[in-house]
Amino acid sequence: MEEVQQLNTGGCRRRMTIAGSFGFGNAGDEGAPLAMQDMARSIGIDLVCDALGRFDEPSARSVIGLGADDTERRRQLMNQPLLYVGGGIVEPQDKAAVSRIGAWASQHNVPYTVLFGAAVEPRVRYGWRSRRRLNADLRRVSRLFVRDVISATELSRLMPMADIETIGDVVLWLEAGTRPQELDGIDEYIAVNLAPRWSDELGWRQWIAAQLMRLTSELKMPLVFVPCTQHFDRDQDEHDAVARLLADSNCAQPIIRLDGTYSPRTIAAAFGSATLTVGMRLHACVLSYAQEVPWVGLTYHPKLSGFAATVEQPARLLPHDLPALQSQDVYGFTFSSLEMADCDLVRAAREALGESSFHRLDPLKADLAAAFRMVLEESATAAEGIAQSEIG
């Protein structure tokens, strides 16, 4: 802790590798390294983050991939602490970040690795082969800091004797930037984020359009469709389809679709200035909660349930009860398996506006910062040990 105290008084620059599902234009994923920098700055540390993705060729060149083209850039990361952050870290498939990136880290003797606000895929089957592989991968990790209580439960099943700590989602630390220009002059609005998960399911778009029509009529506020993913798996495509249905139904309130290319900080600002968020993507809910905006989550994936449980707001989700396992034909759950058509979004929104609590926000941010201080101390000790061994 002595080094951290020096940082607080005199300032210090540290460089780390942030590893995860980066490079494909998802505001939640791409916002994680920025949030890490914001958190580090709050305790006097100038953090430089090198983003390492779990796939060979990320579409964003700022992200280092695992393919041959990035061999030299990866070589420059070998002596840095490596933090697995966000989604896609622990899952049954071989593409899990802790497996793919872990193999590279082990081969090149990366001195210190840690799960930091990492997700463990819930409500899926882990066969004995994947359990064996993940146990081997995770034994090389110094600390198991996960982002939500459901990830902690799932990881404890994989590693019953492991020391696991829930510290929250690092994106809670992301500082918002300037609002999109499309929102100039708009003081109150409902932010809506819809992922293209159920586009082909009968009844989904008709249900959500009808629910949003009722909601905007009751609150007398515009609807602003805010994309969290703008390139691969584009939210805008789903937004366009639902907005057309609303227009065809002669929606009385303005409908605004954010259809440009926005940074994670700009997306955060769009959620942060809303009166209410209706979010399908996890980080639509996280970014709203982080800025104390009431939110309702549409639980297309159990990771939303993990977040809601961690912030002690399970009532903010539709539906409350989830199937035992994720559906086989989609990522997460199907619209029909959730029986979402029987849910009342307007009632859930009324409850969110009247009963939302943000009492877990500051404690979770403090937990993240405390865990980060521990990582700083331990990684410095690991680096010193390697230096001494090389001298010896």
C-alpha atoms as a printed R data frame, in Angstrom:
    type eleno elety resid chain resno       x       y       z
1   ATOM     1    CA   MET     A     1   0.000   0.000   0.000
2   ATOM     2    CA   GLU     A     2   2.983   2.316   0.374
3   ATOM     3    CA   GLU     A     3   3.249   2.698  -3.408
4   ATOM     4    CA   VAL     A     4  -0.410   3.672  -3.698
5   ATOM     5    CA   GLN     A     5   0.023   6.312  -1.019
6   ATOM     6    CA   GLN     A     6   2.919   7.773  -2.993
7   ATOM     7    CA   LEU     A     7   0.675   7.880  -6.048
8   ATOM     8    CA   ASN     A     8  -1.950   9.808  -4.148
9   ATOM     9    CA   THR     A     9   0.522  12.448  -3.075
10  ATOM    10    CA   GLY     A    10   2.789  12.806  -6.053
11  ATOM    11    CA   GLY     A    11   1.020  11.056  -8.897
12  ATOM    12    CA   CYS     A    12   2.332   8.081 -10.852
13  ATOM    13    CA   ARG     A    13   1.834   6.466 -14.227
14  ATOM    14    CA   ARG     A    14   1.079   2.742 -14.440
15  ATOM    15    CA   ARG     A    15   0.513   0.613 -17.520
16  ATOM    16    CA   MET     A    16  -1.720  -2.458 -17.568
17  ATOM    17    CA   THR     A    17  -3.277  -4.838 -20.051
18  ATOM    18    CA   ILE     A    18  -7.083  -4.900 -19.902
19  ATOM    19    CA   ALA     A    19  -8.242  -8.165 -21.459
20  ATOM    20    CA   GLY     A    20 -11.752  -9.077 -22.561
21  ATOM    21    CA   SER     A    21 -14.343  -8.905 -25.335
22  ATOM    22    CA   PHE     A    22 -13.044  -5.707 -26.897
23  ATOM    23    CA   GLY     A    23 -12.838  -4.403 -30.430
24  ATOM    24    CA   PHE     A    24 -16.346  -4.761 -31.845
25  ATOM    25    CA   GLY     A    25 -18.065  -1.492 -31.017
26  ATOM    26    CA   ASN     A    26 -20.013  -2.438 -27.892
27  ATOM    27    CA   ALA     A    27 -20.193   0.625 -25.618
28  ATOM    28    CA   GLY     A    28 -20.160  -1.486 -22.465
29  ATOM    29    CA   ASP     A    29 -17.083  -3.455 -23.485
30  ATOM    30    CA   GLU     A    30 -15.207  -0.535 -25.035
31  ATOM    31    CA   GLY     A    31 -16.089   1.627 -22.036
32  ATOM    32    CA   ALA     A    32 -14.366  -0.710 -19.582
33  ATOM    33    CA   PRO     A    33 -10.756   0.488 -20.183
34  ATOM    34    CA   LEU     A    34 -11.985   4.098 -20.002
35  ATOM    35    CA   ALA     A    35 -13.776   3.353 -16.728
36  ATOM    36    CA   MET     A    36 -10.606   1.759 -15.361
37  ATOM    37    CA   GLN     A    37  -8.727   4.967 -16.164
38  ATOM    38    CA   ASP     A    38 -11.440   7.073 -14.489
39  ATOM    39    CA   MET     A    39 -11.289   4.909 -11.366
40  ATOM    40    CA   ALA     A    40  -7.482   5.045 -11.267
41  ATOM    41    CA   ARG     A    41  -7.548   8.825 -11.649
42  ATOM    42    CA   SER     A    42  -9.836   9.082  -8.616
43  ATOM    43    CA   ILE     A    43  -7.030   7.689  -6.446
44  ATOM    44    CA   GLY     A    44  -4.250   9.675  -8.070
45  ATOM    45    CA   ILE     A    45  -3.027   7.202 -10.680
46  ATOM    46    CA   ASP     A    46  -2.427   7.959 -14.332
47  ATOM    47    CA   LEU     A    47  -3.341   4.590 -15.837
48  ATOM    48    CA   VAL     A    48  -2.430   3.656 -19.391
49  ATOM    49    CA   CYS     A    49  -4.574   0.748 -20.638
50  ATOM    50    CA   ASP     A    50  -3.660  -1.566 -23.493
51  ATOM    51    CA   ALA     A    51  -6.839  -3.367 -24.590
52  ATOM    52    CA   LEU     A    52  -6.301  -7.012 -25.539
53  ATOM    53    CA   GLY     A    53  -9.249  -8.765 -27.206
54  ATOM    54    CA   ARG     A    54 -10.048 -12.445 -27.077
55  ATOM    55    CA   PHE     A    55 -10.448 -12.784 -30.861
56  ATOM    56    CA   ASP     A    56  -7.817 -12.797 -33.571
57  ATOM    57    CA   GLU     A    57  -8.855  -9.706 -35.548
58  ATOM    58    CA   PRO     A    58 -10.822  -7.052 -33.650
59  ATOM    59    CA   SER     A    59 -12.489  -4.526 -35.932
60  ATOM    60    CA   ALA     A    60 -11.073  -1.652 -33.851
61  ATOM    61    CA   ARG     A    61  -7.363  -1.219 -34.507
62  ATOM    62    CA   SER     A    62  -6.898   0.319 -31.079
63  ATOM    63    CA   VAL     A    63  -7.566  -3.167 -29.661
64  ATOM    64    CA   ILE     A    64  -4.802  -5.758 -29.843
65  ATOM    65    CA   GLY     A    65  -5.938  -9.121 -31.178
66  ATOM    66    CA   LEU     A    66  -4.637 -12.667 -30.833
67  ATOM    67    CA   GLY     A    67  -3.877 -13.116 -34.534
68  ATOM    68    CA   ALA     A    68  -0.532 -13.114 -36.302
69  ATOM    69    CA   ASP     A    69  -0.874  -9.477 -37.367
70  ATOM    70    CA   ASP     A    70  -0.632  -8.332 -33.739
71  ATOM    71    CA   THR     A    71   2.300 -10.505 -32.661
72  ATOM    72    CA   GLU     A    72   4.628  -7.553 -32.156
73  ATOM    73    CA   ARG     A    73   2.035  -5.491 -30.290
74  ATOM    74    CA   ARG     A    74   1.365  -8.435 -27.952
75  ATOM    75    CA   ARG     A    75   5.075  -8.807 -27.280
76  ATOM    76    CA   GLN     A    76   5.064  -5.331 -25.763
77  ATOM    77    CA   LEU     A    77   2.487  -6.478 -23.187
78  ATOM    78    CA   MET     A    78   4.475  -9.365 -21.757
79  ATOM    79    CA   ASN     A    79   5.805  -7.582 -18.665
80  ATOM    80    CA   GLN     A    80   2.558  -5.822 -17.765
81  ATOM    81    CA   PRO     A    81  -0.111  -6.885 -15.244
82  ATOM    82    CA   LEU     A    82  -3.101  -8.373 -17.069
83  ATOM    83    CA   LEU     A    83  -6.662  -7.812 -15.833
84  ATOM    84    CA   TYR     A    84  -9.590  -9.787 -17.249
85  ATOM    85    CA   VAL     A    85 -12.489  -7.320 -17.280
86  ATOM    86    CA   GLY     A    86 -16.164  -7.571 -18.280
87  ATOM    87    CA   GLY     A    87 -18.015 -10.208 -20.269
88  ATOM    88    CA   GLY     A    88 -16.841 -13.311 -22.101
89  ATOM    89    CA   ILE     A    89 -14.182 -14.112 -19.515
90  ATOM    90    CA   VAL     A    90 -15.359 -17.477 -18.123
91  ATOM    91    CA   GLU     A    91 -17.703 -19.591 -20.250
92  ATOM    92    CA   PRO     A    92 -17.882 -23.214 -21.427
93  ATOM    93    CA   GLN     A    93 -16.690 -22.484 -24.959
94  ATOM    94    CA   ASP     A    94 -13.025 -22.500 -25.941
95  ATOM    95    CA   LYS     A    95 -13.354 -18.813 -26.917
96  ATOM    96    CA   ALA     A    96 -13.525 -17.811 -23.228
97  ATOM    97    CA   ALA     A    97 -11.065 -14.980 -22.633
98  ATOM    98    CA   VAL     A    98  -9.457 -16.708 -19.657
99  ATOM    99    CA   SER     A    99  -8.709 -19.653 -21.960
100 ATOM   100    CA   ARG     A   100  -7.633 -17.943 -25.199
101 ATOM   101    CA   ILE     A   101  -5.802 -15.005 -23.663
102 ATOM   102    CA   GLY     A   102  -4.707 -17.159 -20.730
103 ATOM   103    CA   ALA     A   103  -2.889 -19.524 -23.070
104 ATOM   104    CA   TRP     A   104  -0.924 -16.614 -24.518
105 ATOM   105    CA   ALA     A   105  -0.221 -15.160 -21.054
106 ATOM   106    CA   SER     A   106   1.023 -18.513 -19.754
107 ATOM   107    CA   GLN     A   107   3.205 -19.124 -22.797
108 ATOM   108    CA   HIS     A   108   4.872 -15.721 -22.412
109 ATOM   109    CA   ASN     A   109   5.139 -15.759 -18.604
110 ATOM   110    CA   VAL     A   110   3.016 -12.680 -17.967
111 ATOM   111    CA   PRO     A   111   3.941 -11.931 -14.343
112 ATOM   112    CA   TYR     A   112   0.523 -11.169 -12.853
113 ATOM   113    CA   THR     A   113  -3.040 -11.899 -13.986
114 ATOM   114    CA   VAL     A   114  -6.321 -11.309 -12.197
115 ATOM   115    CA   LEU     A   115 -10.060 -11.422 -12.795
116 ATOM   116    CA   PHE     A   116 -11.263  -7.874 -12.208
117 ATOM   117    CA   GLY     A   117 -15.004  -7.254 -12.400
118 ATOM   118    CA   ALA     A   118 -15.173 -10.303 -14.664
119 ATOM   119    CA   ALA     A   119 -18.289 -12.176 -15.749
120 ATOM   120    CA   VAL     A   120 -18.888 -15.910 -15.449
121 ATOM   121    CA   GLU     A   121 -21.486 -17.155 -17.923
122 ATOM   122    CA   PRO     A   122 -24.551 -18.276 -15.919
123 ATOM   123    CA   ARG     A   123 -27.389 -20.723 -16.586
124 ATOM   124    CA   VAL     A   124 -25.415 -22.821 -19.064
125 ATOM   125    CA   ARG     A   125 -24.072 -26.360 -18.792
126 ATOM   126    CA   TYR     A   126 -20.385 -26.744 -17.988
127 ATOM   127    CA   GLY     A   127 -19.329 -30.232 -19.052
128 ATOM   128    CA   TRP     A   128 -16.444 -32.023 -17.408
129 ATOM   129    CA   ARG     A   129 -14.044 -31.060 -20.217
130 ATOM   130    CA   SER     A   130 -14.820 -27.363 -19.923
131 ATOM   131    CA   ARG     A   131 -14.702 -27.532 -16.130
132 ATOM   132    CA   ARG     A   132 -11.283 -29.168 -16.263
133 ATOM   133    CA   ARG     A   133  -9.985 -26.612 -18.776
134 ATOM   134    CA   LEU     A   134 -11.365 -23.619 -16.860
135 ATOM   135    CA   ASN     A   135  -9.978 -24.869 -13.558
136 ATOM   136    CA   ALA     A   136  -6.537 -25.109 -15.137
137 ATOM   137    CA   ASP     A   137  -6.922 -21.639 -16.655
138 ATOM   138    CA   LEU     A   138  -8.126 -20.067 -13.423
139 ATOM   139    CA   ARG     A   139  -5.394 -21.603 -11.265
140 ATOM   140    CA   ARG     A   140  -2.980 -19.306 -13.106
141 ATOM   141    CA   VAL     A   141  -4.967 -16.241 -11.972
142 ATOM   142    CA   SER     A   142  -3.915 -14.489  -8.757
143 ATOM   143    CA   ARG     A   143  -7.298 -13.017  -7.754
144 ATOM   144    CA   LEU     A   144 -10.933 -13.824  -8.567
145 ATOM   145    CA   PHE     A   145 -12.812 -10.524  -8.484
146 ATOM   146    CA   VAL     A   146 -16.152 -10.931 -10.295
147 ATOM   147    CA   ARG     A   147 -18.693  -8.321 -11.322
148 ATOM   148    CA   ASP     A   148 -21.919  -9.726  -9.903
149 ATOM   149    CA   VAL     A   149 -23.289 -12.137  -7.335
150 ATOM   150    CA   ILE     A   150 -24.541 -14.622  -9.936
151 ATOM   151    CA   SER     A   151 -21.057 -14.818 -11.464
152 ATOM   152    CA   ALA     A   152 -19.732 -15.481  -7.969
153 ATOM   153    CA   THR     A   153 -22.232 -18.315  -7.448
154 ATOM   154    CA   GLU     A   154 -21.422 -19.851 -10.834
155 ATOM   155    CA   LEU     A   155 -17.681 -19.626 -10.264
156 ATOM   156    CA   SER     A   156 -17.986 -21.204  -6.831
157 ATOM   157    CA   ARG     A   157 -19.590 -24.224  -8.518
158 ATOM   158    CA   LEU     A   158 -16.621 -24.485 -10.865
159 ATOM   159    CA   MET     A   159 -14.046 -23.899  -8.109
160 ATOM   160    CA   PRO     A   160 -15.651 -24.791  -4.742
161 ATOM   161    CA   MET     A   161 -12.543 -24.013  -2.675
162 ATOM   162    CA   ALA     A   162 -11.625 -20.734  -4.387
163 ATOM   163    CA   ASP     A   163 -11.624 -17.317  -2.731
164 ATOM   164    CA   ILE     A   164 -14.105 -15.267  -4.812
165 ATOM   165    CA   GLU     A   165 -15.125 -11.670  -4.241
166 ATOM   166    CA   THR     A   166 -17.897  -9.649  -5.911
167 ATOM   167    CA   ILE     A   167 -16.737  -6.088  -6.586
168 ATOM   168    CA   GLY     A   168 -19.203  -4.826  -9.214
169 ATOM   169    CA   ASP     A   169 -19.071  -3.773 -12.864
170 ATOM   170    CA   VAL     A   170 -16.133  -1.472 -13.655
171 ATOM   171    CA   VAL     A   171 -18.357   0.557 -15.999
172 ATOM   172    CA   LEU     A   172 -19.969   2.026 -12.876
173 ATOM   173    CA   TRP     A   173 -16.877   4.269 -12.846
174 ATOM   174    CA   LEU     A   174 -17.260   5.529 -16.436
175 ATOM   175    CA   GLU     A   175 -17.506   9.308 -16.607
176 ATOM   176    CA   ALA     A   176 -20.060  10.616 -19.088
177 ATOM   177    CA   GLY     A   177 -19.077  13.023 -21.837
178 ATOM   178    CA   THR     A   178 -21.161  15.462 -23.842
179 ATOM   179    CA   ARG     A   179 -24.683  14.521 -24.899
180 ATOM   180    CA   PRO     A   180 -25.314  13.764 -28.577
181 ATOM   181    CA   GLN     A   181 -26.289  16.879 -30.531
182 ATOM   182    CA   GLU     A   182 -29.571  15.232 -31.454
183 ATOM   183    CA   LEU     A   183 -30.685  15.796 -27.842
184 ATOM   184    CA   ASP     A   184 -30.120  19.555 -27.841
185 ATOM   185    CA   GLY     A   185 -33.178  21.306 -26.455
186 ATOM   186    CA   ILE     A   186 -34.701  18.135 -24.974
187 ATOM   187    CA   ASP     A   187 -34.919  18.211 -21.183
188 ATOM   188    CA   GLU     A   188 -36.950  15.075 -20.369
189 ATOM   189    CA   TYR     A   189 -37.100  11.846 -22.316
190 ATOM   190    CA   ILE     A   190 -37.281   8.073 -22.076
191 ATOM   191    CA   ALA     A   191 -34.050   6.384 -23.202
192 ATOM   192    CA   VAL     A   192 -34.717   3.067 -24.957
193 ATOM   193    CA   ASN     A   193 -32.156   0.431 -25.870
194 ATOM   194    CA   LEU     A   194 -33.167  -2.720 -27.758
195 ATOM   195    CA   ALA     A   195 -30.786  -5.451 -28.905
196 ATOM   196    CA   PRO     A   196 -31.539  -7.476 -32.068
197 ATOM   197    CA   ARG     A   197 -32.078 -10.686 -30.126
198 ATOM   198    CA   TRP     A   198 -35.750 -11.402 -30.850
199 ATOM   199    CA   SER     A   199 -36.131  -9.769 -34.259
200 ATOM   200    CA   ASP     A   200 -37.562 -12.918 -35.834
201 ATOM   201    CA   GLU     A   201 -39.777 -13.942 -32.913
202 ATOM   202    CA   LEU     A   202 -43.500 -13.644 -33.403
203 ATOM   203    CA   GLY     A   203 -45.034 -10.907 -31.303
204 ATOM   204    CA   TRP     A   204 -41.870  -9.290 -29.924
205 ATOM   205    CA   ARG     A   205 -41.847  -6.072 -31.915
206 ATOM   206    CA   GLN     A   206 -45.604  -5.671 -31.658
207 ATOM   207    CA   TRP     A   207 -45.426  -6.089 -27.868
208 ATOM   208    CA   ILE     A   208 -42.570  -3.653 -27.293
209 ATOM   209    CA   ALA     A   209 -44.063  -1.055 -29.655
210 ATOM   210    CA   ALA     A   210 -47.420  -1.236 -27.852
211 ATOM   211    CA   GLN     A   211 -45.756  -0.989 -24.443
212 ATOM   212    CA   LEU     A   212 -43.614   1.988 -25.478
213 ATOM   213    CA   MET     A   213 -46.665   3.689 -26.976
214 ATOM   214    CA   ARG     A   214 -48.483   3.387 -23.661
215 ATOM   215    CA   LEU     A   215 -45.421   4.540 -21.725
216 ATOM   216    CA   THR     A   216 -44.701   7.640 -23.790
217 ATOM   217    CA   SER     A   217 -48.387   8.584 -23.744
218 ATOM   218    CA   GLU     A   218 -48.580   8.278 -19.956
219 ATOM   219    CA   LEU     A   219 -45.337  10.133 -19.209
220 ATOM   220    CA   LYS     A   220 -45.780  12.596 -22.094
221 ATOM   221    CA   MET     A   221 -42.099  12.386 -22.957
222 ATOM   222    CA   PRO     A   222 -40.238  11.673 -26.210
223 ATOM   223    CA   LEU     A   223 -38.654   8.305 -26.855
224 ATOM   224    CA   VAL     A   224 -34.922   8.391 -27.578
225 ATOM   225    CA   PHE     A   225 -33.463   5.157 -28.976
226 ATOM   226    CA   VAL     A   226 -29.871   4.867 -27.720
227 ATOM   227    CA   PRO     A   227 -27.588   2.216 -29.288
228 ATOM   228    CA   CYS     A   228 -25.041   0.363 -27.174
229 ATOM   229    CA   THR     A   229 -23.695  -1.616 -30.130
230 ATOM   230    CA   GLN     A   230 -23.219   0.321 -33.352
231 ATOM   231    CA   HIS     A   231 -21.209  -1.963 -35.646
232 ATOM   232    CA   PHE     A   232 -21.363  -5.716 -35.144
233 ATOM   233    CA   ASP     A   233 -24.817  -6.803 -33.901
234 ATOM   234    CA   ARG     A   234 -26.237  -3.302 -34.436
235 ATOM   235    CA   ASP     A   235 -28.932  -2.037 -32.082
236 ATOM   236    CA   GLN     A   236 -29.957   0.597 -34.641
237 ATOM   237    CA   ASP     A   237 -31.534  -2.057 -36.874
238 ATOM   238    CA   GLU     A   238 -33.921  -3.089 -34.110
239 ATOM   239    CA   HIS     A   239 -34.536   0.537 -33.203
240 ATOM   240    CA   ASP     A   240 -35.477   1.357 -36.804
241 ATOM   241    CA   ALA     A   241 -38.008  -1.461 -36.983
242 ATOM   242    CA   VAL     A   242 -39.706  -0.600 -33.693
243 ATOM   243    CA   ALA     A   243 -39.685   3.134 -34.456
244 ATOM   244    CA   ARG     A   244 -41.503   2.428 -37.724
245 ATOM   245    CA   LEU     A   245 -44.206   0.533 -35.856
246 ATOM   246    CA   LEU     A   246 -44.610   3.452 -33.453
247 ATOM   247    CA   ALA     A   247 -44.838   5.935 -36.319
248 ATOM   248    CA   ASP     A   248 -47.408   3.768 -38.083
249 ATOM   249    CA   SER     A   249 -49.461   3.848 -34.869
250 ATOM   250    CA   ASN     A   250 -49.408   7.674 -34.893
251 ATOM   251    CA   CYS     A   251 -47.337   8.044 -31.732
252 ATOM   252    CA   ALA     A   252 -48.101  11.530 -30.365
253 ATOM   253    CA   GLN     A   253 -44.652  12.080 -28.824
254 ATOM   254    CA   PRO     A   254 -41.427  12.644 -30.792
255 ATOM   255    CA   ILE     A   255 -39.349   9.588 -31.653
256 ATOM   256    CA   ILE     A   256 -35.596  10.227 -31.854
257 ATOM   257    CA   ARG     A   257 -33.158   7.608 -33.104
258 ATOM   258    CA   LEU     A   258 -29.475   8.120 -32.389
259 ATOM   259    CA   ASP     A   259 -27.986   6.749 -35.577
260 ATOM   260    CA   GLY     A   260 -24.441   8.106 -35.659
261 ATOM   261    CA   THR     A   261 -21.193   6.754 -34.302
262 ATOM   262    CA   TYR     A   262 -20.799   7.606 -30.633
263 ATOM   263    CA   SER     A   263 -18.087   7.069 -28.048
264 ATOM   264    CA   PRO     A   264 -18.863   5.182 -24.828
265 ATOM   265    CA   ARG     A   265 -18.759   8.484 -22.954
266 ATOM   266    CA   THR     A   266 -21.346  10.014 -25.296
267 ATOM   267    CA   ILE     A   267 -23.578   6.949 -24.910
268 ATOM   268    CA   ALA     A   268 -23.223   7.291 -21.142
269 ATOM   269    CA   ALA     A   269 -24.311  10.931 -21.379
270 ATOM   270    CA   ALA     A   270 -27.398   9.946 -23.395
271 ATOM   271    CA   PHE     A   271 -28.487   7.572 -20.636
272 ATOM   272    CA   GLY     A   272 -27.401   9.891 -17.837
273 ATOM   273    CA   SER     A   273 -29.639  12.780 -18.879
274 ATOM   274    CA   ALA     A   274 -32.753  10.618 -19.362
275 ATOM   275    CA   THR     A   275 -35.697  10.593 -16.999
276 ATOM   276    CA   LEU     A   276 -36.087   6.822 -17.371
277 ATOM   277    CA   THR     A   277 -34.251   4.068 -19.216
278 ATOM   278    CA   VAL     A   278 -35.803   0.960 -20.731
279 ATOM   279    CA   GLY     A   279 -32.806  -1.196 -21.513
280 ATOM   280    CA   MET     A   280 -32.185  -4.575 -23.048
281 ATOM   281    CA   ARG     A   281 -28.382  -4.436 -23.103
282 ATOM   282    CA   LEU     A   282 -26.731  -4.877 -19.718
283 ATOM   283    CA   HIS     A   283 -24.780  -1.644 -19.923
284 ATOM   284    CA   ALA     A   284 -27.804   0.434 -20.791
285 ATOM   285    CA   CYS     A   285 -28.907  -0.479 -17.260
286 ATOM   286    CA   VAL     A   286 -25.427  -0.150 -15.714
287 ATOM   287    CA   LEU     A   287 -24.804   3.298 -17.219
288 ATOM   288    CA   SER     A   288 -28.218   4.492 -16.085
289 ATOM   289    CA   TYR     A   289 -27.770   3.152 -12.559
290 ATOM   290    CA   ALA     A   290 -24.284   4.693 -12.369
291 ATOM   291    CA   GLN     A   291 -25.861   8.113 -12.982
292 ATOM   292    CA   GLU     A   292 -28.863   7.500 -10.723
293 ATOM   293    CA   VAL     A   293 -31.383   7.306 -13.553
294 ATOM   294    CA   PRO     A   294 -34.365   4.977 -12.893
295 ATOM   295    CA   TRP     A   295 -34.261   1.968 -15.186
296 ATOM   296    CA   VAL     A   296 -36.181  -1.109 -16.280
297 ATOM   297    CA   GLY     A   297 -34.245  -4.041 -17.729
298 ATOM   298    CA   LEU     A   298 -35.641  -6.488 -20.287
299 ATOM   299    CA   THR     A   299 -33.916  -9.696 -19.229
300 ATOM   300    CA   TYR     A   300 -32.891 -11.204 -22.541
301 ATOM   301    CA   HIS     A   301 -29.826 -12.665 -20.773
302 ATOM   302    CA   PRO     A   302 -29.234 -13.691 -17.129
303 ATOM   303    CA   LYS     A   303 -26.370 -11.208 -16.787
304 ATOM   304    CA   LEU     A   304 -29.026  -8.518 -16.281
305 ATOM   305    CA   SER     A   305 -30.318 -10.535 -13.353
306 ATOM   306    CA   GLY     A   306 -26.784 -10.696 -11.970
307 ATOM   307    CA   PHE     A   307 -26.460  -6.929 -12.102
308 ATOM   308    CA   ALA     A   308 -29.903  -6.318 -10.583
309 ATOM   309    CA   ALA     A   309 -29.151  -8.710  -7.716
310 ATOM   310    CA   THR     A   310 -25.785  -7.066  -7.073
311 ATOM   311    CA   VAL     A   311 -27.330  -3.601  -6.782
312 ATOM   312    CA   GLU     A   312 -30.220  -5.103  -4.770
313 ATOM   313    CA   GLN     A   313 -32.854  -4.035  -7.305
314 ATOM   314    CA   PRO     A   314 -34.301  -7.310  -8.683
315 ATOM   315    CA   ALA     A   315 -37.731  -5.707  -9.103
316 ATOM   316    CA   ARG     A   316 -36.329  -3.526 -11.891
317 ATOM   317    CA   LEU     A   317 -36.337  -6.489 -14.289
318 ATOM   318    CA   LEU     A   318 -38.952  -7.905 -16.637
319 ATOM   319    CA   PRO     A   319 -39.643 -10.713 -16.080
320 ATOM   320    CA   HIS     A   320 -38.581 -11.493 -12.515
321 ATOM   321    CA   ASP     A   321 -38.527 -15.281 -12.950
322 ATOM   322    CA   LEU     A   322 -36.136 -16.793 -15.482
323 ATOM   323    CA   PRO     A   323 -35.809 -20.252 -17.081
324 ATOM   324    CA   ALA     A   324 -33.289 -22.572 -15.450
325 ATOM   325    CA   LEU     A   325 -31.031 -22.570 -18.529
326 ATOM   326    CA   GLN     A   326 -30.391 -20.256 -21.438
327 ATOM   327    CA   SER     A   327 -32.183 -21.137 -24.663
328 ATOM   328    CA   GLN     A   328 -30.263 -23.215 -27.179
329 ATOM   329    CA   ASP     A   329 -31.137 -21.196 -30.277
330 ATOM   330    CA   VAL     A   330 -30.250 -17.674 -29.064
331 ATOM   331    CA   TYR     A   331 -27.748 -15.962 -26.794
332 ATOM   332    CA   GLY     A   332 -29.681 -15.776 -23.547
333 ATOM   333    CA   PHE     A   333 -33.405 -16.459 -23.565
334 ATOM   334    CA   THR     A   334 -36.084 -16.365 -26.223
335 ATOM   335    CA   PHE     A   335 -38.969 -13.913 -26.001
336 ATOM   336    CA   SER     A   336 -41.418 -16.786 -25.716
337 ATOM   337    CA   SER     A   337 -39.473 -18.718 -23.053
338 ATOM   338    CA   LEU     A   338 -39.605 -15.640 -20.810
339 ATOM   339    CA   GLU     A   339 -43.343 -15.215 -21.363
340 ATOM   340    CA   MET     A   340 -42.497 -11.555 -21.833
341 ATOM   341    CA   ALA     A   341 -45.772 -10.888 -23.641
342 ATOM   342    CA   ASP     A   342 -47.543 -11.205 -20.271
343 ATOM   343    CA   CYS     A   343 -45.356  -8.482 -18.661
344 ATOM   344    CA   ASP     A   344 -46.499  -4.910 -18.099
345 ATOM   345    CA   LEU     A   345 -43.677  -2.494 -18.944
346 ATOM   346    CA   VAL     A   346 -45.691   0.564 -17.992
347 ATOM   347    CA   ARG     A   347 -46.322  -0.700 -14.477
348 ATOM   348    CA   ALA     A   348 -42.639  -1.611 -14.091
349 ATOM   349    CA   ALA     A   349 -41.688   1.894 -15.258
350 ATOM   350    CA   ARG     A   350 -44.024   3.507 -12.726
351 ATOM   351    CA   GLU     A   351 -42.424   1.425  -9.973
352 ATOM   352    CA   ALA     A   352 -38.917   2.333 -11.150
353 ATOM   353    CA   LEU     A   353 -39.719   6.030 -11.147
354 ATOM   354    CA   GLY     A   354 -41.200   5.818  -7.671
355 ATOM   355    CA   GLU     A   355 -39.058   3.227  -5.913
356 ATOM   356    CA   SER     A   356 -35.569   3.114  -7.435
357 ATOM   357    CA   SER     A   357 -32.696   2.982  -4.982
358 ATOM   358    CA   PHE     A   358 -29.035   3.677  -5.675
359 ATOM   359    CA   HIS     A   359 -27.703   2.821  -2.224
360 ATOM   360    CA   ARG     A   360 -25.255   0.234  -3.586
361 ATOM   361    CA   LEU     A   361 -23.568   2.582  -6.058
362 ATOM   362    CA   ASP     A   362 -20.989   4.204  -3.790
363 ATOM   363    CA   PRO     A   363 -20.130   0.982  -1.894
364 ATOM   364    CA   LEU     A   364 -19.558  -0.900  -5.159
365 ATOM   365    CA   LYS     A   365 -17.357   1.863  -6.538
366 ATOM   366    CA   ALA     A   366 -15.417   1.795  -3.276
367 ATOM   367    CA   ASP     A   367 -15.056  -2.004  -3.548
368 ATOM   368    CA   LEU     A   368 -13.719  -1.648  -7.090
369 ATOM   369    CA   ALA     A   369 -11.211   0.995  -6.019
370 ATOM   370    CA   ALA     A   370 -10.065  -1.088  -3.033
371 ATOM   371    CA   ALA     A   371  -9.588  -4.140  -5.242
372 ATOM   372    CA   PHE     A   372  -7.628  -2.018  -7.700
373 ATOM   373    CA   ARG     A   373  -5.312  -0.825  -4.930
374 ATOM   374    CA   MET     A   374  -4.692  -4.468  -4.052
375 ATOM   375    CA   VAL     A   375  -3.906  -5.259  -7.684
376 ATOM   376    CA   LEU     A   376  -1.449  -2.364  -7.807
377 ATOM   377    CA   GLU     A   377   0.364  -3.580  -4.726
378 ATOM   378    CA   GLU     A   378   0.469  -7.250  -5.710
379 ATOM   379    CA   SER     A   379   1.493  -6.610  -9.311
380 ATOM   380    CA   ALA     A   380   4.310  -4.319  -8.140
381 ATOM   381    CA   THR     A   381   5.511  -7.057  -5.781
382 ATOM   382    CA   ALA     A   382   5.375  -9.608  -8.612
383 ATOM   383    CA   ALA     A   383   7.390  -7.314 -10.884
384 ATOM   384    CA   GLU     A   384   9.986  -6.748  -8.159
385 ATOM   385    CA   GLY     A   385  10.307 -10.502  -7.637
386 ATOM   386    CA   ILE     A   386  10.949 -11.070 -11.342
387 ATOM   387    CA   ALA     A   387  13.507  -8.249 -11.438
388 ATOM   388    CA   GLN     A   388  15.377  -9.688  -8.447
389 ATOM   389    CA   SER     A   389  15.393 -13.166  -9.942
390 ATOM   390    CA   GLU     A   390  16.836 -11.815 -13.178
391 ATOM   391    CA   ILE     A   391  19.543  -9.974 -11.232
392 ATOM   392    CA   GLY     A   392  20.291 -13.087  -9.235
